[in-house]
Amino acid sequence: MPKRSLAYIRSLTTGTLLVLVLVSTCSSSLAEECRTDADAIAPDRPDITNSSLVVPRGSLQAEKGIDWIVRHGSNELDATNTRRRLGVAHCAEFVPDVPSYTVVLNGSQPSGFSNTVVSFKRQLPVPFGFDLSPTAGPGFPSGSPKFVGEGYQPHIQFPWSHPIADRWEVGACLP
């Protein structure tokens, strides 16, 4: 079997297993941790970064933005990031991302379209006031190969946050 096919099968299997684990991690302790339709959503992020919280079941949140990126000595404009977040179950959401176009204004990095990504996100109970919502799904090969590579690509992220003061929190998304 060609090397690319084995890598594709491994990445697809890993992503599928992670999605299955996320779907099956129902816990009664989540009942108090996740938002309900009575809670406010948090649309105040600066770009299309994965939130550490999920939207309430039955909610649809649309996000759109433009990013100016300075990376590897080049300036890039990424537009227009489009993400939909649909609360499909308690503590879980379905997240489709529409391809965006990144144009490199200077530097040697390639310009092009990103892939279409369809992922599932599950908020998990974590001790000490942390919020964690692993996200997993496939990136469909719809983008520019020179920009995003060839074939299906797994999309796996671990956004987390922790409050540090009134209306302040620290957070990140791994990887």
Stockholm file with secondary structure:
# STOCKHOLM 1.0

chainA/1-175         MPKRSLAYIRSLTTGTLLVLVLVSTCSSSLAEECRTDADAIAPDRPDITNSSLVVPRGSLQAEKGIDWIVRHGSNELDATNTRRRLGVAHCAEFVPDVPSYTVVLNGSQPSGFSNTVVSFKRQLPVPFGFDLSPTAGPGFPSGSPKFVGEGYQPHIQFPWSHPIADRWEVGACLP
#=GR chainA/1-175 SS CCHHHHHHHHHHHHHHHHHHHHHHCCCGGGGGTSCCTTSCCCCCCSSSCCCSSCCCTTCEEEEEEEEEEEETTEEEEEEEEEEEEEEEETTEEEEEEECCEEEEEESSCCCEECCEEEEEEECEECSTTCEECCEEEEEESCSCHHHHCSSCEEEEEEEEEEEEETTEEEEEEEC
#=GC SS_cons         CCHHHHHHHHHHHHHHHHHHHHHHCCCGGGGGTSCCTTSCCCCCCSSSCCCSSCCCTTCEEEEEEEEEEEETTEEEEEEEEEEEEEEEETTEEEEEEECCEEEEEESSCCCEECCEEEEEEECEECSTTCEECCEEEEEESCSCHHHHCSSCEEEEEEEEEEEEETTEEEEEEEC
//
